[in-house]
């Protein structure tokens, strides 16, 4: 347990920097690395991916809280849009956890590989996907929130790679889209984490230190350092050549996807 905690501290440090430099949630890095760590320590193969996803979601709760407060201080959060998206997000996040619990570890791994390849391709091509949706309204936001919540909970991510393109397609400015996306990451993480904790409750094949599918030593280790290193990542983003870094990081994502395949 202590060795996994130490590995998680290192992972949290890297995840914080990556989140700060690229503006991406840590789940992109946390889920596959946790899967490798859990595999190395011979956790139940059927539980490795769902534990990695659940633990990744749990780490988003404290980081999303800090991020939302920062955006609110700059008055960038449009709360009306947040409140319209949240009902669908909560329903979708619960459904995502339920689906993940039904899927085999191999299928869940395959879905995450596709996600890595999608994000890696967009970063390599310097492409910023935007969903062109002129119509606005509660039901569209409710449906979109459901899709965002479901996919985010299923993959263990904060949903920014889906929420931001959707909001940009509705003509929100980038700073507002990012702020609203950050605010939406909190209900995704809370609903998803509680769902995974309840779904795994009482499973005797889970290792000691688990609350349902959430593995506490990794959650604590990742959270402790990611919150410290994220501000340094933001500073680096303003100093380093971002376009080149994105291409380098896309290569890492492709390697990670290949490693998960084989």
URZISUL-V610482 format. One record per helix or strand. SS is the DSSP state (hx for helix, st for strand). FROM is the first residue (numbers start at 1). LEN is the number of residues. If there is no record, write none. Layout:
ss: (SS	SS)
from: (FROM	FROM)
len: (LEN	LEN)
//
This chain:
ss: (hx	hx	hx	hx	hx	hx	hx	hx	st	st	hx	hx)
from: (2	27	48	79	105	138	160	174	210	214	216	242)
len: (21	14	26	24	20	18	9	26	2	2	22	20)
//
